[in-house]
């Protein structure tokens, strides 16, 4: 179905540009090809795919044609050699993959691009293409109420993941001959007349840092959406992006429009809960299997490892289905639309200065220190958990102001990360103890099982909590 992802560079050249000799740049065989490519691009009415930096097209060429997706923010393209015989509308498989990016909206043709291509391919000993340089003469038509026609010439360089050095040599040779890096991200952008623009409203240093950090988290959330729909497992990184974004809303909340911030926070809580139901079971499963493995075999009475694994796997599978259903709901599509709105323009009531964002990050740091001191007084699980969350906010707030305060941020971030990891161990042990109590109680009343091993495991987790408290007393945050 999908071909390996490729990397790409694009250059603008004049109509009379002479492509330099490139054949001797690699100890590989080369071949020259030519083709006429006809591509129809699909997007939503508000160009959602293009906004995120992605594209979906049907390409007809001498090899028979294919559907292609360019994934946002990566420059990587995946080709799907799906049948083109069933008409010109995107197949269900691609509709499913792009559902989040387009927030559930319908796709329709937005542009047609015809390319006359002269191509130089560098091939390995097995005949596989390692890299190629395409000299394209392009004619494009943008559809819609104000249809436009345009034409230009460009050079595309594509290479596989292992051929970065070759690509660098090609790039240098082309630049020396007068080729300039393209200002447009894609043929589609140029066809639609979309040009890169700076984010609006980011005038002050504080606002720039805030905008960049929020945009970084939104990009991570969008990447998580794509990866989940492709069948990958980005749940941890996606959940961290949610936490970072929620932390930003809380620490820097005074500069955001209250209603907009409250709405986003509420929906992020909902989404984080869906991710957490899966991720927490993954973490707990790994922790339990390790703990069981550490016990002497003669102390593991009954099918403890199998029961623990089955219990947690069943829960994971169930909640993955719940997450998948939620990601195709109107509520989730509305959340994706909100991310887009925030990425385009932060709803600020004021533009924070550099001093203001630094002051708020320092306040978050002081609060984390107070929370930890208070938690260590009573050693309660709830208090240490609150201290851990405060440490995360201190860390994330310091990450946000790192472009402002420079190298001073790194040791602060390091200390907060250490605190987060130590206190996280306490919370993981607390969750494990609750799980073990429940399974131990069940095992005690079931034929062929008993609660003995669960009691040993519970004692392990209790001791782990005690060790964490000792470590936490040495923290300085």
Secondary structure, 3 states (H helix, E strand, C coil): CECCCEEEEEEECCCCCCCCCCHHHCCCEEEEEEEEEEEEEEECCCCHHHHCCCEEEEEECCCCCEEEEECCCCCCEEEECCCCCCCCCCCHHHHHHCCCCCCCCCCEEEEEEEEEEEEEEEECCCCCEEEEEEEEEEEEEECCCCCEEEEEEEEEEEECCCCHHHHHHHHHHHHHCCCEECCCCCHHHHHHCCCCCCCCCCCCHHHHHHHHHHHHHHHHHHHHHHHHHHCCCCHHHHHHHHHHHHHHHHHCHHHECHHHHHHHHHHHHHHHHHHHHHHHHHHHHHHHHHHHHHCCHHHCCCCHHHHHHHHHHHHHHHHHHHHHHHCCCHHHHHHHHHHHHHHHCCCECCCCCHHHHHHHHHHHHHHHHHHHHHHHHHCCHHHHHHHHHHHHHHHHHHHHHHHHHCCHHHHHHHHHHHHHHHHHHHHHHHHHHHHHHHHHHHHHCCCCCCCHHHHHHHHHHHHHHHHHHHHHCCCCC
